[in-house]
Amino acid sequence: MGMRLYFNANCSDCVRQAAWTNRLDWLNRVDLRTDESPLGKVPIGEIVVVDEGNKKVFTGVYAIRKVCLNVPVLYLYGLALYLPLMRSIVGRNKAGCNGDACEI
């Protein structure tokens, strides 16, 4: 595995996005995890990514970019996340996730 992606299993949106990532990752570079991350419990609506190669931990938009750059279908989207405008758009908190629950 190239990286570990930690997400909150109690967040319906997070589970749905993780399932899509798993379907698109035909090279098996991303290991999906719901246990406690190196930073502790993963908040609802967030992800934590640990790069196995250099043992760096990523959160927020940088975690999303790291995953996209390792999933071939999402590679161009990952490159677009280097642009400040794209980072600001993606970095906004999702309206459906707040507090302890996500709306479907």
Contacts in CASP RR format, 6 or more apart in sequence:
PFRMAT RR
TARGET T0000
AUTHOR 0000-0000-0000
METHOD contacts of the structure
MODEL  1
MGMRLYFNANCSDCVRQAAWTNRLDWLNRVDLRTDESPLGKVPIGEIVVV
DEGNKKVFTGVYAIRKVCLNVPVLYLYGLALYLPLMRSIVGRNKAGCNGD
ACEI
1 28 0 8 1.000
1 29 0 8 1.000
1 30 0 8 1.000
1 31 0 8 1.000
1 52 0 8 1.000
2 29 0 8 1.000
2 30 0 8 1.000
2 31 0 8 1.000
2 51 0 8 1.000
2 52 0 8 1.000
2 53 0 8 1.000
2 70 0 8 1.000
3 29 0 8 1.000
3 30 0 8 1.000
3 31 0 8 1.000
3 49 0 8 1.000
3 50 0 8 1.000
3 51 0 8 1.000
3 52 0 8 1.000
3 66 0 8 1.000
3 67 0 8 1.000
3 70 0 8 1.000
4 30 0 8 1.000
4 31 0 8 1.000
4 33 0 8 1.000
4 49 0 8 1.000
4 50 0 8 1.000
4 52 0 8 1.000
5 18 0 8 1.000
5 21 0 8 1.000
5 30 0 8 1.000
5 31 0 8 1.000
5 32 0 8 1.000
5 33 0 8 1.000
5 47 0 8 1.000
5 48 0 8 1.000
5 49 0 8 1.000
5 63 0 8 1.000
5 67 0 8 1.000
6 33 0 8 1.000
6 34 0 8 1.000
6 35 0 8 1.000
6 36 0 8 1.000
6 37 0 8 1.000
6 42 0 8 1.000
6 47 0 8 1.000
6 48 0 8 1.000
6 49 0 8 1.000
6 50 0 8 1.000
7 14 0 8 1.000
7 15 0 8 1.000
7 17 0 8 1.000
7 18 0 8 1.000
7 32 0 8 1.000
7 33 0 8 1.000
7 34 0 8 1.000
7 42 0 8 1.000
7 45 0 8 1.000
7 46 0 8 1.000
7 47 0 8 1.000
7 48 0 8 1.000
8 14 0 8 1.000
8 34 0 8 1.000
8 41 0 8 1.000
8 42 0 8 1.000
8 43 0 8 1.000
8 44 0 8 1.000
8 45 0 8 1.000
8 46 0 8 1.000
9 15 0 8 1.000
9 34 0 8 1.000
10 44 0 8 1.000
10 100 0 8 1.000
11 44 0 8 1.000
11 45 0 8 1.000
11 97 0 8 1.000
11 101 0 8 1.000
11 102 0 8 1.000
12 102 0 8 1.000
12 104 0 8 1.000
13 45 0 8 1.000
13 94 0 8 1.000
13 96 0 8 1.000
13 97 0 8 1.000
13 102 0 8 1.000
13 104 0 8 1.000
14 44 0 8 1.000
14 45 0 8 1.000
14 47 0 8 1.000
14 102 0 8 1.000
18 32 0 8 1.000
21 30 0 8 1.000
21 32 0 8 1.000
21 67 0 8 1.000
21 71 0 8 1.000
22 30 0 8 1.000
22 32 0 8 1.000
24 71 0 8 1.000
24 72 0 8 1.000
24 73 0 8 1.000
24 74 0 8 1.000
25 70 0 8 1.000
25 71 0 8 1.000
26 72 0 8 1.000
27 70 0 8 1.000
27 71 0 8 1.000
27 72 0 8 1.000
29 70 0 8 1.000
29 71 0 8 1.000
30 67 0 8 1.000
30 70 0 8 1.000
30 71 0 8 1.000
36 42 0 8 1.000
37 48 0 8 1.000
37 50 0 8 1.000
37 57 0 8 1.000
38 48 0 8 1.000
38 50 0 8 1.000
38 57 0 8 1.000
39 48 0 8 1.000
39 57 0 8 1.000
39 59 0 8 1.000
42 48 0 8 1.000
44 97 0 8 1.000
44 99 0 8 1.000
44 100 0 8 1.000
44 101 0 8 1.000
44 102 0 8 1.000
45 94 0 8 1.000
45 97 0 8 1.000
45 102 0 8 1.000
46 59 0 8 1.000
46 60 0 8 1.000
47 59 0 8 1.000
47 60 0 8 1.000
47 63 0 8 1.000
47 64 0 8 1.000
47 67 0 8 1.000
48 57 0 8 1.000
48 58 0 8 1.000
48 59 0 8 1.000
48 63 0 8 1.000
49 57 0 8 1.000
49 58 0 8 1.000
49 59 0 8 1.000
49 63 0 8 1.000
49 66 0 8 1.000
49 67 0 8 1.000
50 56 0 8 1.000
50 57 0 8 1.000
50 58 0 8 1.000
51 57 0 8 1.000
51 58 0 8 1.000
51 66 0 8 1.000
58 65 0 8 1.000
58 66 0 8 1.000
60 91 0 8 1.000
61 81 0 8 1.000
61 87 0 8 1.000
61 90 0 8 1.000
61 91 0 8 1.000
64 78 0 8 1.000
64 81 0 8 1.000
64 90 0 8 1.000
65 78 0 8 1.000
65 81 0 8 1.000
65 82 0 8 1.000
67 74 0 8 1.000
68 74 0 8 1.000
68 75 0 8 1.000
68 77 0 8 1.000
68 78 0 8 1.000
68 81 0 8 1.000
69 75 0 8 1.000
69 78 0 8 1.000
69 79 0 8 1.000
80 86 0 8 1.000
81 87 0 8 1.000
81 90 0 8 1.000
94 102 0 8 1.000
96 102 0 8 1.000
96 103 0 8 1.000
97 103 0 8 1.000
END
